[in-house]
Amino acid sequence: MNSKLGPNQEKKVKNYFSNYANAYYKENYDGSLKNCYSYSHIVRKNHIMRMIDFNQGRILDIGCGPGVITYSLLLQGHEVWGVDVSESMIKEASERIEQTEFKQKAHFSVGDITSLDFPDNYFDAVICSGVLEYLENDDKALKEIYRVLKFEGVAIFGVPKPRKIYAKSIEIIRKILMPSVPTLVRIKRKRSNREYRGDSSTRYFGHNTYTSSTLDSILNGVGFKKLDYANYHFVSLFLCLLAPNLSLKVGEKLDELYYKSTCLSSFSKGYIVKVQK
């Protein structure tokens, strides 16, 4: 794991997502506005739903945000508990599901992943995507997830991977293309607005990255057994900037065909793994 967390991490993360709650769904999951950034969230969700291969289960969605994955799980017939550190996100999720026929099977609460308010051996599955990377103590969180899972229950984790190739590409772009490609300026401004929400005192925070082997090893140490996995988000940065539509088409095809490829895994930006207790 590559740790990049700074002081007051929990406060900064909570503040960011609380201020982001109203715009989160539209910017990340609205298919009509799909772009190279939101694509990552969409393909991650699709892989997670592929790995939930049973119906009528009791599922915990940690870091549920505005309830996007929660709603997809409800459509499959599951009963779902959504937990998030942000009260604003929980409000968004509750209001979204309240308008559907599934409101009796959805339960939302503000909670702490390192101290879950559920009994032992309670859930058939736990989903934890886009959460571990922000934690100062992922070991404690993983042990809590293990505790609340039933015997032979499954957990699905999604994390960002180290992006050495991506970082090098950014460096090259800044040196060569930034002065001459207006699109880069627009994207840079848009990303700045997205990444730095909230008051100035809680503006900057980092996140950890995990190689697939590192996360596998950590999960194995807790007691989990690996069942399935997917590398995801192969969208090319250069194509995304210069030919966005082509980049999305290429990325979708690569994600469809090579999500288990070891040769191309270093070109993916995220890793999802399904494990069993």
Buried (B, 14 or more C-beta within 10 A) or exposed (E): BBEEBEEEBBEBBBBBBBBBBBEBBEBBBEEEEBBBBBBBBBBBBBBBBBBBEEEEBBBBBBBBBBBBBBBBBBEBEBBBBBBBBBBBBBBBBBEBBEEEEBEEBBBBBBBEBBEBEBEEEBBBBBBBBBBBBBBEEBEEBBEBBBBBBBEEBBBBBBBBBBBEEBEEBEEEBEEEBEEEBEEBEEBEEEEEEBEBBBEEEBEEBBBBBBBBEBBBEBBEEBEBEBBBBBBBBBBBBEBBBBEBEEBBEBBBEBBEEBBEBEEBBBBBBBBBBBBBB
